[in-house]
């Protein structure tokens, strides 16, 4: 079975799909903004990636969320819960980390069912 790679580059692909399971990571394009704005960017980008692989946010299987400040968890949770369709929350881990770009407040790795 072939591995599908969305927009492959030398260091990463926007998404990889194998046997109907997609893996992808979203980071904010603009880091000169608040946590709320960075989360909004990531969720919008995730919707676009999901659409590109024939999926949607109701088909998320898991998410690993990397945040730099635990004080940002309430903003993250509020945006996350508002974004997900009712009854479709994936398994989730939220980890406090130091990201390579100090202006980046959040990064999310997704796994989703894809067609």
C-alpha positions in Angstrom: 0.0 0.0 0.0 1.3 3.4 -0.9 1.9 6.3 1.4 0.3 9.5 0.2 2.3 12.7 1.0 0.6 16.1 0.8 3.0 18.8 -0.5 6.2 17.0 0.4 9.3 19.1 1.0 12.9 18.1 1.9 12.1 18.3 5.7 8.4 17.5 6.0 5.1 16.9 4.2 2.0 18.9 5.1 0.4 15.5 5.8 1.0 11.8 5.3 -1.7 9.3 4.8 -1.3 5.5 5.1 -4.2 3.0 5.1 -6.7 5.7 5.7 -4.9 7.3 8.7 -3.5 10.8 8.3 -0.9 12.5 10.3 -0.2 16.2 10.2 1.1 19.1 12.3 -0.1 22.7 12.3 1.8 25.7 13.6 0.7 29.4 13.5 1.9 31.2 10.4 1.9 34.5 12.3 3.5 34.3 15.7 3.3 38.1 16.4 -0.1 37.7 18.1 -1.9 36.4 21.1 -2.6 32.7 22.1 -6.2 33.1 20.9 -5.1 34.2 17.5 -2.4 31.5 17.2 -5.0 28.8 18.1 -7.5 30.3 15.6 -4.8 30.1 12.8 -4.0 26.5 13.6 -7.6 25.3 13.7 -8.3 27.1 10.4 -5.2 25.5 8.8 -6.2 22.1 10.2 -9.6 22.4 8.5 -7.8 23.1 5.2 -5.5 20.1 5.6 -8.3 17.8 6.5 -10.3 18.9 3.5 -7.2 18.3 1.3 -7.0 14.7 2.4 -10.7 14.0 2.2 -11.5 14.3 5.9 -12.9 16.8 8.4 -12.7 17.7 12.1 -15.4 15.1 13.0 -13.0 12.4 11.9 -10.1 13.4 14.2 -8.7 10.4 16.1 -6.1 12.1 18.3 -4.3 15.4 18.9 -1.1 16.2 20.8 -1.0 19.8 21.7 2.2 21.5 22.7 1.9 24.7 24.6 4.6 26.9 26.1 2.7 28.4 29.0 0.2 26.5 31.2 -1.7 29.8 31.7 -2.8 29.5 28.1 -4.7 26.2 28.7 -8.1 27.9 29.4 -7.9 29.8 26.1 -6.9 26.7 24.3 -9.7 24.6 25.8 -12.3 27.3 25.0 -11.3 27.5 21.3 -10.9 23.7 21.1 -14.3 22.9 22.5 -16.0 25.6 20.3 -14.2 24.2 17.2 -15.1 20.5 17.6 -18.5 19.2 16.5 -20.5 17.8 19.5 -19.6 14.2 20.3 -16.5 14.2 18.1 -13.7 15.0 20.5 -10.6 12.9 19.7 -8.2 11.5 22.3 -5.9 14.3 23.3 -2.6 15.0 25.1 -1.6 18.5 26.1 2.1 19.0 26.9 4.0 22.1 28.2 7.1 22.5 26.2 9.7 24.9 24.9 9.2 25.3 21.2 12.1 26.2 18.9 10.5 29.6 18.0 10.1 31.5 21.2 7.2 33.5 19.7 5.3 30.3 19.0 2.8 29.6 21.8 1.2 26.4 20.5 1.7 23.6 18.0 -0.7 20.7 17.4 0.0 17.3 15.9 -3.2 15.6 14.5 -4.2 12.1 13.5 -7.3 11.7 11.5 -9.3 9.1 9.5 -9.0 10.0 5.8 -10.5 8.8 2.5 
